[in-house]
Amino acid sequence: MANHSQFGFQDASSPIMEELMQFHDHALMVALAICSLVLYLLALMLTEKLSSSTVDAQEIELVWTILPAAVLIMLALPSLRILYMMDEVNEPDLTLKAIGHQWYWSYEYTDFKDLTFDSYMIPTSDLPLGHFRLLEVDHRVIVPTESKVRVIVTADDVLHSWAVPSLGVKTDAIPGRLNQTSFLASRPGVYYGQCSEICGANHSFMPIVVESTPLANFENWSSLLPS
């Protein structure tokens, strides 16, 4: 999860988030190279007495047309690849439906019969020692590690957004509409997120907690829940 004064991304816990972080670094280096080139040319023009009587410079026009096009292709190809990977949900191992309410989340495991629950934030006064304020919930989303999880997101009242940064997922919850995303937790752990769409007075108090656990533990958990 995020730390105080943290300016970078949270540690990636899914292949999609790793790809997103690599693309961020790639785009940042391209932008840095462009800015450096522009600043160098500006400094050169200000410090040197350059003059030219050229009226028709086709070579220069060709360069400043092809070069931006090449840069855009360098950014577009990996971006489209990641978008395709994020949208691809072939044969998921588990399907989870997340429904946003004012101001809590409810979850349905559609592969299991009657496996549904509501997830409310734990008030600060009831928070166990060592847990995170404004982030812990009374019922966590439990998913198996190294399994493809499809998440269907919708809302019951107003716009919400289901987001878990370390898993690389952020999907709008829209009333009357089903949006879809997916993730694969690379390792066991607890991952925190929050509603990322301003949805009302208690928008800040509807966190998301996803706990990734080995498959055997997940099966034990699902069998112990009351139907």
Protein Blocks (a to p, Z undefined) as FASTA:
>chain_A
ZZehiabdcddfbfklmmmmmmmmmmmmmmmmmmmmmmmmmmmmmmpccddfbfblfklm
mmmmmmmmmmmmmmmmmmmmmmmmmmpcghifbdcdddddddddddddfkbghiacdddd
ddfklpcehiaehkacfbdcdddehiacddddddfkbccddddfknopacdddehiacdd
ddddfbgcddddddfbdfbjklmmcccddddddfklmmmmmmmpcZZ
